[in-house]
Amino acid sequence: MKQYNVADNHIFHCPSKSITQPKFKGEILYGNFGVNRSICKVDEQPLPGIRDILNPEQTLLIVDSGYSVIGWWHATDVPPAPPGSTGEDMAYIPGLKINGDKNLPPYLKPDAEKGRHPGKTVNVGFADGHSSLTKAEDLFVEKSDDGYTNRTPLWLPK
């Protein structure tokens, strides 16, 4: 089995991304994959283990994304608060209908609006280790009077 290291960073690049601006084309933080911020929190220790997630087979861990960290609030048209950093401002699920209304740079718009895969699907890796090709719209989070409702897969580890 081949060993990978950080210098071999092409493993972090999505071969289907459509970002063509030279500055961001080779950048691993933009237009590749994003980890679910609800699980991979940098401000809390310790990180949750697989045993702490009651439904790991339904909990999104990694997904095609505009930025390397993504949260459920990037998949709703009425986010609870503005994103906290310039990088996170560029987080999106490729092909999600709401991306047309987001204030994204022109070099990200085709990837965000048209998506990367047929039928506006995205690759999703789950907390239990399996993956699937999922419709981008299935990741949409709806705002209601009671708060926010996740469709499946789950953004929040329950």
HELIX and SHEET records of a PDB file:
HELIX    1   1 VAL A    6  PHE A   12  5                                   7    
HELIX    2   2 PRO A   22  LYS A   25  1                                   4    
HELIX    3   3 ILE A   50  ASP A   52  5                                   3    
HELIX    4   4 TRP A   72  ALA A   75  5                                   4    
HELIX    5   5 GLU A   88  MET A   90  5                                   3    
HELIX    6   6 LYS A   97  ASP A  101  5                                   5    
HELIX    7   7 LYS A  109  LYS A  114  1                                   6    
HELIX    8   8 ALA A  136  LEU A  139  5                                   4    
SHEET    1   A 5 VAL A  69  ILE A  70  0                                        
SHEET    2   A 5 PHE A  33  ASN A  36  1                                        
SHEET    3   A 5 LEU A  60  ASP A  64 -1                                        
SHEET    4   A 5 THR A 121  PHE A 126 -1                                        
SHEET    5   A 5 SER A 131  LYS A 135 -1                                        
SHEET    1   B 2 VAL A 141  SER A 144  0                                        
SHEET    2   B 2 GLY A 147  ASN A 150 -1                                        
END                                                                             
